[in-house]
Amino acid sequence: MTRAVTVTGAVTVTGAVTVTGAVTVTETVTVTGAVTVTGTATVTGAVTVTGAVTVTGTVTVTGAVTVTGAATVTGAVTVTGAVTVTGAVTVTGAATVTGAVTVTGAVTVTGAVTVTGAVTVTGAVTVTGAVTVTGAVTVTGAVTVTGAVTVTGAVTVTGAATVTGAVTVTGAVTVTGAVTVTGAVTVTGAVTVTGAVTVTGAATVTGAVTVTGAVTVTGTVTVTRAVNVSGRVTVSGEVTVTGAITVTGAVTLP
């Protein structure tokens, strides 16, 4: 479609949909084929797609979005309902979601992402842009972040976490894999790590810290609560702790 289309009733398509012009739909949209949007699309009802979704233009949805195929977005996407994707998600543009986000495939973000609901990802997450989440974040795959991440809810990661940018978390952080941080980290909740922790940048934690793996610090670490480490601790930088420190492994200091 290269012309503007306005639909006030439900839309059901069993084949591929390609839109190069403006589309406005006030009811539910269901598509069983691939969806490609290069223009503006506005939907006030729920959107369900069982094929791949590619967006190079602006998409605004006020209802829930469910995609069972891969989702690729190079333009701006705004969703005020829940988003569920069972395939890989790639975002190079801005994405704003005010509902819960559930992804079972890999997530790659090079643009800014803002989510006010819970985020659950079962695949790998790679972020080179800024991410802001006000709900809980649960990731079962590896997490690689080169941009800034701000989370006001709890963060749970069962895979390795590598962060080269700034991370700010106001909720609890639980990681069962290795953690490598080269940028600044600020956490106001409890931190629990069952894998190795390597910090080359500044880390500030106002909650309790529990680590069952080795800890290596070459930068500055400030903790205002108790620290429990059951593995080896190697510190070549400055560490400040205002709470109790318990270490069951070797401690190496400069």
C-alpha positions in Angstrom: 0.0 0.0 0.0 1.5 3.3 -1.1 -1.5 5.5 -0.1 -2.9 6.4 3.3 -5.2 3.8 4.8 -7.6 4.3 7.7 -9.5 1.3 9.1 -12.0 1.5 12.0 -12.8 -2.3 12.1 -10.7 -5.4 12.7 -8.1 -6.4 10.2 -7.2 -10.0 9.5 -4.6 -10.9 6.9 -3.3 -14.4 6.1 -0.6 -13.3 3.6 2.3 -10.9 3.6 1.6 -7.1 4.4 3.8 -4.4 3.0 3.1 -0.7 3.8 5.0 2.2 2.4 2.3 4.8 3.3 0.5 5.9 6.4 -1.8 3.3 8.1 -4.2 4.0 10.9 -6.2 1.2 12.5 -8.5 1.6 15.5 -9.3 -2.1 15.9 -7.4 -5.4 16.3 -4.9 -6.4 13.6 -4.0 -10.1 13.0 -1.5 -11.1 10.4 -0.2 -14.6 9.7 2.4 -13.6 7.2 5.3 -11.2 7.1 4.8 -7.5 7.9 7.0 -4.8 6.4 6.3 -1.1 7.3 8.4 1.7 5.7 5.9 4.4 6.5 3.9 5.4 9.6 1.6 2.9 11.2 -0.8 3.7 14.1 -2.9 1.0 15.7 -5.1 1.4 18.8 -6.0 -2.2 19.1 -4.0 -5.4 19.7 -1.5 -6.6 17.0 -0.7 -10.3 16.5 1.8 -11.3 13.8 2.9 -14.9 13.2 5.6 -14.0 10.6 8.6 -11.7 10.6 8.1 -8.0 11.3 10.3 -5.3 9.7 9.8 -1.6 10.5 11.8 1.2 8.9 9.3 3.9 9.7 7.3 4.9 12.8 4.9 2.5 14.5 2.6 3.4 17.4 0.4 0.7 19.1 -1.8 1.3 22.1 -2.7 -2.4 22.5 -0.7 -5.6 23.1 1.7 -6.7 20.4 2.5 -10.4 19.9 5.1 -11.6 17.3 6.1 -15.2 16.7 8.7 -14.4 14.1 11.8 -12.1 14.1 11.3 -8.4 14.7 13.6 -5.8 13.1 13.1 -2.1 13.8 15.1 0.7 12.3 12.6 3.4 13.1 10.8 4.6 16.2 8.3 2.1 17.9 6.0 3.1 20.7 3.8 0.5 22.4 1.6 1.1 25.4 0.6 -2.5 25.8 2.5 -5.7 26.5 5.0 -7.0 23.9 5.7 -10.7 23.3 8.2 -11.8 20.7 9.3 -15.5 20.3 11.9 -14.7 17.6 15.0 -12.5 17.5 14.6 -8.8 18.1 16.9 -6.2 16.5 16.3 -2.5 17.2 18.5 0.2 15.6 16.0 3.0 16.4 14.2 4.2 19.5 11.7 1.9 21.2 9.4 2.9 24.0 7.2 0.3 25.7 4.9 1.0 28.7 3.8 -2.6 29.1 5.6 -5.9 29.9 8.2 -7.2 27.3 8.8 -10.9 26.8 11.3 -12.2 24.3 12.4 -15.8 23.8 15.0 -15.0 21.1 18.2 -13.0 21.0 17.8 -9.2 21.5 20.2 -6.7 19.8 19.7 -3.0 20.5 21.8 -0.2 18.9 19.3 2.6 19.7 17.6 3.8 22.8 15.0 1.6 24.5 12.7 2.7 27.3 10.5 0.1 29.1 8.2 0.9 32.0 7.0 -2.7 32.5 8.8 -6.0 33.3 11.3 -7.4 30.8 11.9 -11.1 30.3 14.5 -12.4 27.8 15.5 -16.0 27.4 18.1 -15.4 24.7 21.2 -13.3 24.5 21.0 -9.6 24.9 23.4 -7.2 23.2 22.9 -3.4 23.8 25.1 -0.7 22.3 22.6 2.1 23.0 20.9 3.4 26.2 18.4 1.2 28.0 16.0 2.5 30.7 13.7 0.0 32.5 11.4 0.8 35.4 10.2 -2.8 35.9 12.0 -6.0 36.7 14.5 -7.5 34.2 15.0 -11.2 33.9 17.6 -12.6 31.4 18.5 -16.3 31.0 21.1 -15.7 28.3 24.3 -13.7 28.1 24.1 -9.9 28.5 26.6 -7.6 26.7 26.1 -3.8 27.2 28.3 -1.1 25.7 25.9 1.7 26.4 24.2 3.1 29.6 21.7 0.9 31.4 19.3 2.3 34.0 16.9 -0.1 35.9 14.6 0.8 38.8 13.4 -2.8 39.3 15.1 -6.1 40.1 17.6 -7.6 37.7 18.2 -11.3 37.3 20.7 -12.7 34.9 21.5 -16.5 34.6 24.2 -16.0 31.9 27.4 -14.0 31.7 27.1 -10.2 32.0 29.6 -7.9 30.3 29.2 -4.2 30.7 31.5 -1.5 29.2 29.1 1.3 29.9 27.5 2.8 33.0 24.9 0.8 34.8 22.5 2.1 37.4 20.2 -0.3 39.3 17.9 0.7 42.2 16.6 -2.8 42.8 18.2 -6.1 43.7 20.7 -7.7 41.2 21.2 -11.5 40.9 23.7 -13.0 38.5 24.5 -16.7 38.2 27.2 -16.2 35.5 30.4 -14.3 35.3 30.3 -10.5 35.6 32.8 -8.2 33.9 32.4 -4.5 34.3 34.7 -1.9 32.7 32.4 1.1 33.2 30.8 2.6 36.3 28.2 0.6 38.2 25.8 2.0 40.8 23.4 -0.4 42.7 21.1 0.7 45.5 19.8 -2.8 46.2 21.4 -6.2 47.1 23.8 -7.8 44.7 24.2 -11.6 44.5 26.7 -13.2 42.1 27.5 -16.9 41.8 30.1 -16.5 39.2 33.4 -14.6 38.9 33.3 -10.8 39.2 35.8 -8.6 37.4 35.6 -4.8 37.8 38.0 -2.4 36.1 35.8 0.7 36.6 34.1 2.3 39.6 31.4 0.3 41.4 29.1 1.7 44.1 26.7 -0.5 46.0 24.4 0.6 48.8 23.0 -2.9 49.4 24.5 -6.2 50.6 27.0 -8.0 48.2 27.3 -11.8 48.1 29.7 -13.4 45.7 30.4 -17.2 45.5 33.1 -16.8 42.8 36.4 -15.0 42.5 36.5 -11.2 42.7 39.1 -9.1 40.8 39.0 -5.4 41.2 41.4 -3.0 39.4 39.2 0.1 39.9 37.4 1.7 42.8 34.6 -0.2 44.7 32.5 1.4 47.4 30.0 -0.8 49.4 27.9 0.6 52.3 26.5 -2.8 53.4 27.9 -6.2 54.3 30.1 -8.1 51.8 30.3 -11.9 51.7 32.8 -13.6 49.3 33.4 -17.3 49.2 36.0 -17.2 46.4 39.4 -15.6 45.9 39.6 -11.7 46.1 42.3 -9.8 44.2 42.3 -6.0 44.5 44.7 -3.6 42.8 42.5 -0.6 43.3 40.7 1.1 46.1 37.9 -0.7 48.1 35.7 1.0 50.7 33.3 -1.0 52.7 31.2 0.4 55.6 29.6 -2.9 56.5 31.0 -6.3 57.6 33.3 -8.2 55.3 33.4 -12.0 55.1 35.8 -13.8 52.8 36.3 -17.6 52.7 39.0 -17.6 50.0 42.4 -16.0 49.6 42.8 -12.2 49.6 45.5 -10.5 47.6 46.1 -6.8 48.1 48.7 -4.5 46.6 
